[in-house]
């Protein structure tokens, strides 16, 4: 398994940035810090940019700019705010190829994965274009004699979004298009590991004429996150990242009186029944486990083979993984990109090595044959004990743990008891009875039947459960509209 050669798509100019700046009040300004981190291409290790570790003062400046802009923006007619989203959508479509190549360059995922990410991000903007309908209230005349009632939605205020490295284009778009169309202003803190897609989309928003201060971007790490969660000028916080940090963001933001939605980690189970249709199931599960190098919060990371599926399905699945090709995602015929950084690769390798030492059966070893440059790890498949750390911890890499079960009931019990998460899960079967049992009894919130990555469309909520989500209202769909609006009830009587 080697990297391919002969790139057919060039790295976009917007990927090479030098020292990044914050965008506050409609201006690109230097952060108040001397600390910067390199942003390398994870497939080639070429340094693309340096990202500043912004201070609390930078966040506070953005909060004040957003608060200043909020008054006029929230008073703008809802159809006019929606019109900005129509302009934004058209501009994103115009820049789609550049944005796809940029996403691959800074994240490492293959071109087709980036194209799908860009498409799914734009779908949220499509949804936000419908805000004149989505913000409609309700009313009831004559609730009592001569008395009428109505419910009206208003924007929350200044909102903040803290987003992860694995979907640098899409996840910010889960948040701010809905927030802006609903009348809020916004501060985005993108991942310090993949900030370039976020910078480019903010430039595009400025190009379409979005008023200054309505959208702001502050780069940084833990200090910036802490200030976003505690600054009194910020009313709501949205977060996507690890479960550990999600809990901290949830608790800190709530302590400071903010609305908060915090999406955490995952350990997603895939159940393969003996009656699964072989070829499409292999293709779907391969994409789920190894697509985006396993760095999806919806990636399948545990596969439970039920009954005869161990003998009939598993060997064919392992053989298919042998044919995946590693390399830079802009090159031809690449199936698997790198993980995001070398420290991530070393952490994942530590899990694999401990698993092997503890008795895991190696079905496919991805530690050998990787390209000389880049943070690569090949598809790795281990048959493990349900009590093993590999069956329980989120690895976030191209490693699949295999468990055995003798029925769908025992597979569901493993899904429930071997981990604390509840993001996603899938079953591959030809049995309606097994699929129905899975739907009703699964401990996860996003379920796939013969679908390996059960990602909901933009008009539905991203509905993780258990330690995969902290809050009441999820991102996207009607939940997103509810989160970014507040309600007023008006009861009226005329004498």
Secondary structure, DSSP 8 states (H G I E B T S, - for coil): ------B-S---GGG--EE--EEETTEEE--S-S-EEEEE-TTT--EEEEEE---HHHHHHHHHHHHHHHHHHHHS-HHHHHHHHHHHHHHHHHTHHHHHHHHHHHH---HHHHHHHHHHHHHHHHHHTTHHHHT--EEEEEEETTEEEEEEEEE-SEEEEE--STTTTHHHHHHHHHHHHTT-EEEEE--SSS-HHHHHHHHHHHHTT--TTSEEE---SHHHHHHHHH-TT--EEEEES-HHHHHHHHHHHHHTT-EEEEE----EEEEE-TT--HHHHHHHHHHHHHGGGG--TT-EEEEEEETTHHHHTHHHHHHHHTT--BS-TTBTT--B---S-HHHHHHHHHHHHHHHHTT-EEEE--SSS--SSSS----EEEE--TTSGGGTS---SSEEEEEEESSHHHHHHHHHHS-SEESEEEEE-S-HHHHHHHHHH-S-SEEEES-SS----TTS----EETTEESSS-SSHHHHHHHTEEEEEEEEE--
